[in-house]
Amino acid sequence: MPKSLNRIKSPVVAAMMALLVGAGSNRVIAAELKKEYINSNASYTHVVTVTSNGVKTLYLSGQIALGDEGTPEAFAEQADLAFANLVSQLHDAGASPEDVVKLTTFIVDLNREKMGLFGEARSKHLAVNPPPASTVIGVSALARDAFKIEIEAIAVVGAE
């Protein structure tokens, strides 16, 4: 083990670090990663999956309230549609709401009323117990003026 790792108190962490910094280990780790890009367009990809050692991690781009009929005006409808879009992207990637481990939500002009409506939409579409780790961030604007909410997610599933 390199001398610089002797200062790490946890033997498990030290062993993991030694494996990561060991000779040639970066080639082995990179060779085991399989990336898949799902529902891409010219600007971004909705879902990127990374599979390694029998585990697939899904990174979902921010989902907004954009549907066949455009973007609804009311915040409650936007929250519902954004979560519906998130669930649709999960399904396209072979996952379900139960696989979500982290949510990050951006809400324009966040207040208690919007938090309540957000909570209702989340409970409707991600009715899991225990709930995933979650962060809600109040922002002044999103990519388009009509958008009032954007939801990102990370999910983990067993690789097929």
C-alpha positions as CSV (number, residue, x, y, z in Angstrom):
1,M,0.0,0.0,0.0
2,P,1.3,3.5,-0.8
3,K,2.7,5.4,2.2
4,S,0.2,8.2,1.7
5,L,-2.6,5.8,2.4
6,N,-1.2,4.9,5.9
7,R,-2.9,8.0,7.3
8,I,-6.4,6.7,6.5
9,K,-7.9,5.3,9.7
10,S,-10.4,2.9,8.3
11,P,-8.8,-0.3,7.0
12,V,-11.7,-0.8,4.5
13,V,-11.3,2.7,3.0
14,A,-7.6,2.3,2.9
15,A,-7.9,-1.0,1.1
16,M,-10.4,0.5,-1.4
17,M,-8.1,3.4,-2.0
18,A,-5.1,1.2,-2.5
19,L,-7.1,-0.8,-5.1
20,L,-8.0,2.4,-6.9
21,V,-4.5,3.9,-7.0
22,G,-2.7,0.6,-7.6
23,A,-0.8,0.0,-10.7
24,G,-3.1,-0.3,-13.7
25,S,-6.3,-0.4,-11.7
26,N,-7.8,2.6,-13.6
27,R,-7.8,0.5,-16.7
28,V,-9.6,-2.3,-15.0
29,I,-12.3,0.0,-13.5
30,A,-12.9,1.8,-16.8
31,A,-13.2,-1.5,-18.7
32,E,-15.9,-2.7,-16.3
33,L,-18.1,0.4,-16.8
34,K,-20.9,0.2,-19.4
35,K,-22.7,3.4,-20.3
36,E,-26.0,3.6,-22.0
37,Y,-27.7,6.8,-23.3
38,I,-31.5,6.7,-23.3
39,N,-33.9,9.1,-25.0
40,S,-31.2,11.5,-26.3
41,N,-31.8,14.5,-28.5
42,A,-29.4,17.1,-30.0
43,S,-29.2,19.0,-26.7
44,Y,-29.0,16.4,-23.9
45,T,-29.9,12.8,-22.8
46,H,-32.9,12.2,-20.5
47,V,-31.3,9.1,-18.9
48,V,-27.7,7.9,-18.7
49,T,-27.1,4.5,-17.1
50,V,-23.8,3.3,-15.8
51,T,-23.5,-0.5,-15.2
52,S,-20.7,-2.1,-13.2
53,N,-20.3,-5.3,-11.1
54,G,-24.0,-6.2,-11.5
55,V,-25.4,-2.8,-10.5
56,K,-26.9,-0.2,-12.9
57,T,-27.1,3.4,-11.7
58,L,-29.4,5.7,-13.6
59,Y,-28.9,9.5,-13.8
60,L,-32.1,11.3,-14.9
61,S,-31.9,14.8,-16.4
62,G,-34.2,17.3,-15.0
63,Q,-37.8,16.5,-16.0
64,I,-40.1,19.4,-16.5
65,A,-43.9,19.8,-17.2
66,L,-43.8,19.5,-21.0
67,G,-46.4,17.2,-22.5
68,D,-48.3,16.7,-25.7
69,E,-50.4,19.7,-25.0
70,G,-47.5,22.0,-23.9
71,T,-46.9,23.2,-20.4
72,P,-49.8,23.8,-18.0
73,E,-50.0,27.1,-16.1
74,A,-50.9,25.9,-12.6
75,F,-48.0,24.7,-10.4
76,A,-49.9,21.6,-9.2
77,E,-50.4,20.4,-12.7
78,Q,-46.8,21.1,-13.6
79,A,-45.6,19.1,-10.5
80,D,-47.9,16.2,-11.5
81,L,-46.7,16.2,-15.1
82,A,-43.0,16.6,-14.2
83,F,-43.3,13.5,-11.9
84,A,-45.2,11.6,-14.6
85,N,-42.4,12.4,-17.1
86,L,-39.9,11.2,-14.5
87,V,-41.7,7.9,-14.0
88,S,-41.9,7.5,-17.8
89,Q,-38.1,8.0,-18.1
90,L,-37.5,5.5,-15.3
91,H,-39.7,2.9,-17.1
92,D,-37.9,3.5,-20.4
93,A,-34.6,2.7,-18.6
94,G,-36.0,-0.5,-17.0
95,A,-36.5,1.0,-13.6
96,S,-39.4,2.0,-11.4
97,P,-40.1,4.6,-8.7
98,E,-39.1,2.2,-6.0
99,D,-35.5,2.3,-7.5
100,V,-35.1,6.0,-6.9
101,V,-32.5,6.8,-4.2
102,K,-32.1,10.6,-4.7
103,L,-34.3,13.4,-5.9
104,T,-33.2,17.0,-6.5
105,T,-36.1,19.4,-7.3
106,F,-35.9,23.0,-8.4
107,I,-39.0,25.1,-7.8
108,V,-39.4,28.7,-9.1
109,D,-40.4,31.1,-6.3
110,L,-40.6,28.4,-3.7
111,N,-43.1,28.9,-0.8
112,R,-45.1,26.7,1.6
113,E,-48.0,26.3,-0.7
114,K,-45.8,25.0,-3.5
115,M,-44.0,22.7,-1.1
116,G,-47.4,21.2,-0.2
117,L,-48.4,20.7,-3.8
118,F,-45.0,19.3,-4.6
119,G,-45.4,16.8,-1.7
120,E,-48.8,15.7,-3.0
121,A,-47.4,15.1,-6.5
122,R,-44.4,13.2,-5.1
123,S,-46.7,11.0,-3.0
124,K,-48.8,10.2,-6.0
125,H,-46.0,9.2,-8.3
126,L,-43.3,8.0,-5.8
127,A,-45.3,6.4,-3.1
128,V,-42.4,4.5,-1.6
129,N,-41.5,4.0,2.0
130,P,-38.9,4.9,3.1
131,P,-38.8,7.8,0.6
132,P,-35.6,8.6,-1.3
133,A,-33.1,11.2,-0.2
134,S,-34.4,14.5,-1.4
135,T,-33.3,18.1,-1.8
136,V,-35.7,20.9,-2.8
137,I,-34.1,24.1,-4.0
138,G,-35.9,27.4,-4.6
139,V,-34.7,29.2,-7.8
140,S,-35.6,32.4,-9.6
141,A,-36.0,30.8,-13.0
142,L,-35.7,27.7,-15.1
143,A,-34.8,27.2,-18.8
144,R,-38.1,28.6,-20.0
145,D,-40.3,31.2,-18.3
146,A,-43.3,28.8,-18.3
147,F,-41.5,26.1,-16.3
148,K,-42.1,26.2,-12.5
149,I,-40.5,22.9,-11.5
150,E,-37.7,20.6,-12.6
151,I,-36.9,17.2,-11.0
152,E,-33.7,15.3,-11.3
153,A,-33.2,11.7,-10.0
154,I,-30.7,9.0,-9.4
155,A,-31.9,5.4,-9.3
156,V,-30.1,2.1,-8.7
157,V,-31.2,-1.3,-10.0
158,G,-29.6,-4.7,-10.4
159,A,-28.0,-5.2,-13.8
160,E,-29.7,-7.6,-16.2
